[in-house]
């Protein structure tokens, strides 16, 4: 049986509107803002998406791209007021 994915953020400061840095393997950290939380879709047990899991967070990067990331890929942007 598939494991349930996280529904609560490991860092409670991660919410829609918060400025974050997205860091993925072999890429530089990219700054942006969380625009959507898809926690309700990350439980794939009843959706049949084990082969294409949903990433929890939608992040609008400052360079104009929209990316989807997991909580482990995000850190609060230290240059913003929300991180203080």
C-alpha positions in Angstrom: 0.0 0.0 0.0 1.4 3.4 -0.9 2.5 5.7 1.9 0.6 8.9 2.5 2.6 11.9 1.6 2.8 15.0 3.9 -0.2 17.1 4.4 1.2 19.5 6.9 4.4 21.5 6.1 7.5 20.4 7.9 8.1 24.2 8.3 4.8 25.8 9.4 6.0 29.1 7.9 5.6 27.6 4.4 2.3 29.0 3.2 0.9 30.7 0.1 2.5 34.1 -0.4 5.8 33.3 1.4 9.0 34.1 -0.4 11.2 31.0 -0.8 14.3 29.6 -2.4 13.7 26.5 -4.6 16.8 24.3 -4.5 16.8 21.1 -6.6 19.6 18.7 -7.4 22.4 20.2 -9.6 20.6 23.6 -9.9 21.2 26.9 -8.2 18.7 28.1 -5.7 16.0 30.1 -7.4 14.0 32.8 -5.5 10.2 33.0 -5.8 6.9 33.0 -4.0 4.6 30.1 -3.1 1.3 30.6 -5.1 -0.5 27.4 -4.3 -0.5 24.5 -1.8 -1.6 21.1 -3.3 -1.4 19.1 0.0 -4.9 17.7 -0.6 -3.7 16.1 -3.9 -0.4 14.6 -2.6 -2.1 11.5 -1.2 -1.9 9.3 -4.3 -3.5 6.2 -2.8 -6.9 6.8 -4.4 -5.8 8.7 -7.5 -3.6 6.2 -9.2 -0.7 8.6 -9.7 2.1 6.6 -8.1 4.0 6.9 -11.4 3.6 10.7 -11.5 3.3 12.0 -7.9 2.0 15.5 -7.3 4.5 18.0 -5.9 3.0 19.9 -3.0 3.9 23.5 -3.8 3.5 25.7 -6.8 6.1 28.5 -6.8 6.2 31.5 -9.1 9.9 32.1 -9.6 11.3 35.6 -10.0 12.5 34.8 -13.5 8.9 34.1 -14.7 8.8 30.3 -14.5 6.2 28.4 -12.5 7.6 25.3 -10.8 6.2 22.6 -8.7 8.3 21.5 -5.7 8.2 19.4 -2.6 8.7 20.8 0.9 12.3 19.4 1.0 13.1 21.6 -2.0 12.1 24.8 -0.3 13.7 27.1 2.3 12.4 30.5 3.5 14.2 33.2 1.5 16.5 34.8 4.2 16.2 38.2 2.4 12.5 38.6 3.2 10.6 39.9 6.2 8.7 36.7 6.6 11.9 34.9 7.5 12.7 37.1 10.5 
